[in-house]
Amino acid sequence: MKSKEYIKTIEVSIDAGTESTYENVTRLNGTWKKLMSNLNFLSTLNSVSKFYLSFVVSELNYMEMGTFYDTISNIFKGLNYEVVYRQHVYWADGKYTEKEVNDIAVFNPTHSKHNEFLEQLQSIYNKPNINHNFNHLVKKNIL
């Protein structure tokens, strides 16, 4: 791979913390074991200065936020990495309707599982190497 010395940052969107969710919910054509193998390979690339591992949060996967963090932290331990959690938002791409996105928006205070989501967010909030766009919820509900 001749280009690897020119690759300085890598971002991988995974959106699951377990094999079952990855293969059956968030990445229907994905293979967890292959993903783990590929992430382990990426962690050996000395030319990469930073890794971003992202997780789009929804009702479908929010209970795996901590598991995802632990998995990524074990693979990229000692490297410059960031675990990035983001809200699932509506994009007019045809995959989800706006109503479907709103229905799984567990970070929305009106969602029936919002308090459970806040517990998951609190469990990862103070860990190192985390970035998220839930600060408005953290300030209001956790700190």
N, C-alpha and C positions, 0 to 999 in steps of 0.2 A: 504494500500500500504506500505508494510514493507520496501521496498528499498528506499523510498523517502529521508530518512535521509542521505543516502550515495550519493545522486545525488547532485553534487556541481555546475555544469554548465549545461545549457540547450541551444541548438541552434535549432531554428525553421526556416525553409526556407518557405517563404510565396509568394514572387514574385508578389504581387498585393496590391493595396491600396483600392480597392473597391470590393464589392460582385460580380458585373458583371464580372470583369476581372478575379477574383479568380476562379469563377465557370465556366466561358465560355472560358477562354484563358489559364491560367497558371496551374490550378488544375482542370481538367475536371471532376473528380469524387469527388471533394471537396465540402464542404458545409460551406459557410462563417459564418453563425450563429453558427455552431458547433465549427469552428475555434476560433471565438471570445470568446465563452464560455470556451473553453480549455485554451486560453491565459489568461483569467481572473482567471481561476483556478490555472494555473502555477504561476501567480503573487502572490498567497497566500502561496506558499511553502517557509517557513522560512529557510529551510536548503540549499536552492540554493543561492550560492554566486554571480553568474553572469548569465545573460540571453543575448543571441545573437539572434537577429531577422534579418534574411537576406532577401535580395531582389536582385535577379539577373536581371540586367537592360538590356532591349532590346527595339526595336521599339514598341513592343506590350504593354509595361507597363510604359515607362519612364515618362509619364505625371502624374503618380500617386506616384512619389517619395515623394513629400511633404505630400500627404494624408496618405501614409504609415507611414511616420515619426510621424505625428500628432496622428494617431491611436495608434501606439506603445507607444509613450510618455505618452499618457493618461492612458493606461493600466498599464504601469510599472513605473509610476511616483513615485519618492522617493526610487526606487530600483536601484541596480547596473545592468544596461543594456547597450547594444550597438546595434545600428542600423547599419547593415553592407550592403553596396551596392557594388555589383561586376559586372564586365562585363560578358555578356553572351559569352561563348567561345565554340568552337567546341570540342565535345567529340565523339569518334567513338562508340557511344552507339546505333546508329540506329534511334534515335528519330528525329534528324535533320541532314540533309546533311551539308557538309561544306559550300556549296553555300547558303543554307537557313540561316545558322548562320551569314554569311557575309552580307546577305540581310537585316537582322534585327539588325545589329551592329550599332546602332544609335550613339554610342560613337566614331565611325570611322569618321575622318574629311571629308571623301568623301561621307558620307551618306547624303541624301537630307534633313534629319531632324536634322542634327548635331547641328546647331545653336540653335534650340528649346531645344535640350537635354542640351546644355550648360546653357541655361536660367534656366532649372529645377535644374541642379546641383548647380548653383549659389544660388538658393533660399534655399537650404538646407545646403550649405557648412559650414557656421559658427555656425550652431546649435550644442548644446552639444550632446554628446553620439553618434557621427557618426564616422564611419570608412568606407573607400572606397578605391578602387584601380584606381581612376581617377586623382591622383595627377599630372601626366604629363599633363593633360588637364587643371587643375586648375591653375597651374603655368604659363602656356602659354597663357591662355585665360581669366582668371578671375581676378587674383591679379595684 
